[in-house]
Amino acid sequence: MHRRRRVRQTRHTEDTQQSEHTVELAKCPTGICGFDDITNGGLPKGRPALVCGDAGCGKTIFGMEFLVHGALSYNDPGVFVSFEESASELDHNFASLGFDLPDLASRHLISIDAVLFDSSEIRETGPYDLEGLFIRLGEAIDQLGAKRVVLDAIDTLFSGLSNTAVLRAELRRLFLWLKHKGVTSIVTCERGEGAISRHGLEEYIADCVIFLDLRIREQVATRRLRIIKYRGSRHGTDEYPFLIDEQGISIRPVSALGLQYAVSSERMSSGIPQLDAMLGGLGYFQGSSILISGTTGSGKSSVAVAFVDAACRRGERCLYVAFEESEQQIIRNMRSIGIDLAPWVEQGLLRFYATRTALHGLEMHLLKIDALVKEFAPRSVVVDPISNFTAVGSGNEARSMLTRLIDSLKHGQITAVLTDLIHSGNPPYATNQQISSLIDSWLSLQDFEHQSERNRVLQILKSRGMAHSNQLREFILDGHGIKLIDVCVAPTGVVIGTARVEQEAQGKARRLSAQRAVQRKLREHKRQREQMEANITAMRAEFDDTTAELTALSDEAIAIEHALMASREASVHGRQFDAAPIVTSGIADATSTGAKSVTGSDP
């Protein structure tokens, strides 16, 4: 057991030491957009590479871009040898890409040579070699100090010579000679029947083999690139769509961006206050991806335009990519819901890119959007709808293109709003492109048919990184914009449309009836209180009268008593004798005491 452990530890140590001393293959950057990403740096430096494919797939452009970018960006002079086109034809053709070849030649950055011949004029009379080509090419390399070489359409040599074995041997010697010269070279040739190249050149240029393909699918052309082999280096093995436009070749692999991008905690309004409340009260995250899916007429574009209007009101730039309506049609239609986009266009805050998806392939659309983003620098991009991409590519192709688009926008901290058409009969929680896993916030718009009417309903299926509502909300489009209606719950469940209106009317009637009953009770209570207060007032008046009468009777009794006493005293005084104390009948005292008790009581 200990012996095995020692052996394993020894092997691990050897592998670690070997990995530490691994030397990366030297690379020569091509400058071609995206190619250096999938090759981890470019072509093998100082070695030949083969670029093959059918006519029109971009072999010559690939080679010329390799030279031009090398001369302008890396100070690597280059030699271009063409076996099909003259130097003047090349100058004219590449002027459309903005390459001024005569200017580069005058600055001794590029040398263009053409080896043209007619196969009908060639006669094989004995042994031959390509020594003349060696001398011609070597002189051009030495005079220019070239570090890059392109041999374009070299397989044309085979068309005029029957002894291909000799020619292959000479080409092998040429490639070894180029490697000995230390120049990084590209050799282009056409694809053969059932083979990579027509004459088996890949056997001699085995360091790096690049295959270009041009396919036509449903009358739409798509170019693809595949690296068949690359000795001594890791590289992408997939097929990568690419396109050619006025900027040259552009490759946008899925792996070029990856998931290494910064995120923001800033929130931005959706343009619909009730929807913001459903999204935690603050709206979407800046730089996130939002999907708005639904059937035809469910309001997808209206919800997207509400977001655009809110962004422009904040002074932010927005790019609107439309595949179904023109710019003027969108502006006119949105006025019907109270949103006027024309001022934002005039102020330069909103730009439209309206086209048909069938006009270009998927890669061309991706490049056009990318170019507009770089030129306009928007903070938000709306693509309406993404479902149209399936008309010019398969589901996998559309998903690949959308993945690269979303990743590109996220790397730029640009908020992406995508609308997706779901056909009737399909599940409401599915997308044609199956990109829901790439989306940060997903709004589902549905149409419900009930009692011979259609009503719109919105639901947030997911919104990463925030608490959000899980309720279905009915929303209405009118001349004042988009309104989300509060949930109306009936004994049978949630109701919308006319049923909601009826339920609300019934509830209003019940509330009105209850209010009227309360008002009746209040009036009756008021009358009772008034009656009670009137009775109390009457009883108090009667009590006061009784008190006054008692007081008067008491005063009268006292007066009588005083009169009697005065009369008695006068009688006694007239007789001139002392009399015993007079004992009264007690009427005065009783009266006086009774009066005091009455008047002293609290009524």
SULURBEL-V271036 format. One record per backbone hydrogen bond with DSSP energy under -1.0 kcal/mol. NH is the residue of the N-H (numbers start at 1). CO is the residue of the C=O. If there is no record, write none. Layout:
NH_CO ; NH_CO
This chain:
5_1 ; 6_2 ; 7_3 ; 8_4 ; 9_5 ; 10_6 ; 11_7 ; 12_8 ; 13_9 ; 14_10 ; 15_11 ; 16_12 ; 17_13 ; 18_14 ; 19_15 ; 20_16 ; 21_17 ; 28_43 ; 35_32 ; 36_32 ; 38_34 ; 39_35 ; 41_36 ; 43_28 ; 45_26 ; 47_44 ; 49_185 ; 50_208 ; 51_187 ; 52_210 ; 53_189 ; 57_54 ; 62_58 ; 63_59 ; 64_60 ; 65_61 ; 66_62 ; 67_63 ; 68_64 ; 69_65 ; 70_66 ; 71_67 ; 72_68 ; 73_69 ; 76_70 ; 78_109 ; 79_148 ; 80_111 ; 81_150 ; 82_113 ; 83_152 ; 90_86 ; 91_87 ; 92_88 ; 93_89 ; 94_90 ; 97_94 ; 98_95 ; 99_94 ; 101_99 ; 104_100 ; 105_101 ; 106_102 ; 107_103 ; 108_105 ; 109_104 ; 111_78 ; 113_80 ; 115_82 ; 121_118 ; 134_130 ; 135_131 ; 136_132 ; 137_133 ; 138_134 ; 139_135 ; 140_136 ; 141_137 ; 142_138 ; 143_139 ; 144_140 ; 145_141 ; 146_141 ; 147_77 ; 148_77 ; 149_184 ; 150_79 ; 151_186 ; 152_81 ; 154_188 ; 156_153 ; 157_154 ; 158_155 ; 160_157 ; 164_162 ; 167_163 ; 168_164 ; 169_165 ; 170_166 ; 171_167 ; 172_168 ; 173_169 ; 174_170 ; 175_171 ; 176_172 ; 177_173 ; 178_174 ; 179_175 ; 180_176 ; 181_177 ; 183_178 ; 184_147 ; 185_47 ; 186_149 ; 187_49 ; 188_151 ; 189_51 ; 198_190 ; 203_200 ; 204_201 ; 205_201 ; 209_229 ; 210_50 ; 211_226 ; 212_52 ; 213_224 ; 215_222 ; 217_220 ; 220_217 ; 222_215 ; 224_213 ; 225_240 ; 226_211 ; 228_209 ; 229_209 ; 231_207 ; 233_230 ; 236_38 ; 240_225 ; 242_223 ; 243_250 ; 245_248 ; 248_245 ; 250_243 ; 251_33 ; 256_253 ; 258_254 ; 261_259 ; 268_284 ; 276_272 ; 277_273 ; 278_274 ; 279_275 ; 281_276 ; 282_279 ; 284_268 ; 286_266 ; 288_285 ; 290_416 ; 291_441 ; 292_418 ; 293_443 ; 294_420 ; 298_295 ; 303_299 ; 304_300 ; 305_301 ; 306_302 ; 307_303 ; 308_304 ; 309_305 ; 310_306 ; 311_307 ; 312_308 ; 313_309 ; 314_310 ; 315_312 ; 316_311 ; 318_349 ; 319_380 ; 320_351 ; 321_382 ; 322_353 ; 323_384 ; 330_326 ; 331_327 ; 332_328 ; 333_329 ; 334_330 ; 336_333 ; 337_334 ; 338_335 ; 339_334 ; 345_341 ; 346_342 ; 347_343 ; 348_345 ; 349_344 ; 350_344 ; 351_318 ; 353_320 ; 355_322 ; 359_356 ; 365_361 ; 366_362 ; 367_363 ; 368_364 ; 369_365 ; 370_366 ; 371_367 ; 372_368 ; 373_369 ; 374_370 ; 375_371 ; 376_372 ; 377_373 ; 379_317 ; 380_317 ; 381_415 ; 382_319 ; 383_417 ; 384_321 ; 386_419 ; 389_386 ; 390_387 ; 391_388 ; 392_389 ; 398_394 ; 399_395 ; 400_396 ; 401_397 ; 402_398 ; 403_399 ; 404_400 ; 405_401 ; 406_402 ; 407_403 ; 408_404 ; 409_405 ; 410_406 ; 411_407 ; 412_408 ; 413_410 ; 414_409 ; 415_379 ; 416_288 ; 417_381 ; 418_290 ; 419_383 ; 420_292 ; 422_294 ; 426_423 ; 438_435 ; 440_289 ; 441_289 ; 442_462 ; 443_291 ; 444_459 ; 445_293 ; 446_457 ; 448_455 ; 450_453 ; 455_448 ; 457_446 ; 458_473 ; 459_444 ; 461_442 ; 462_442 ; 464_440 ; 466_463 ; 469_278 ; 473_458 ; 475_456 ; 476_483 ; 478_481 ; 481_478 ; 483_476 ; 485_474 ; 490_493 ; 493_490 ; 495_488 ; 501_497 ; 502_498 ; 503_499 ; 504_500 ; 505_501 ; 506_502 ; 507_503 ; 508_504 ; 509_505 ; 510_506 ; 511_507 ; 512_508 ; 513_509 ; 514_510 ; 515_511 ; 516_512 ; 517_513 ; 518_514 ; 519_515 ; 520_516 ; 521_517 ; 522_518 ; 523_519 ; 524_520 ; 525_521 ; 526_522 ; 527_523 ; 528_524 ; 529_525 ; 530_526 ; 531_527 ; 532_528 ; 533_529 ; 534_530 ; 535_531 ; 536_532 ; 537_533 ; 538_534 ; 539_535 ; 540_536 ; 541_537 ; 542_538 ; 543_539 ; 544_540 ; 545_541 ; 546_542 ; 547_543 ; 548_544 ; 549_545 ; 550_546 ; 551_547 ; 552_548 ; 553_549 ; 554_550 ; 555_551 ; 556_552 ; 557_553 ; 558_554 ; 559_555 ; 560_556 ; 561_557 ; 562_558 ; 563_559 ; 564_560 ; 565_561 ; 566_562 ; 567_563 ; 568_564 ; 569_565 ; 570_566 ; 571_567 ; 572_568 ; 573_569 ; 574_570 ; 590_586 ; 591_587 ; 592_588 ; 593_589 ; 594_590 ; 595_591 ; 596_592 ; 597_593 ; 598_594 ; 599_595 ; 600_596 ; 601_598
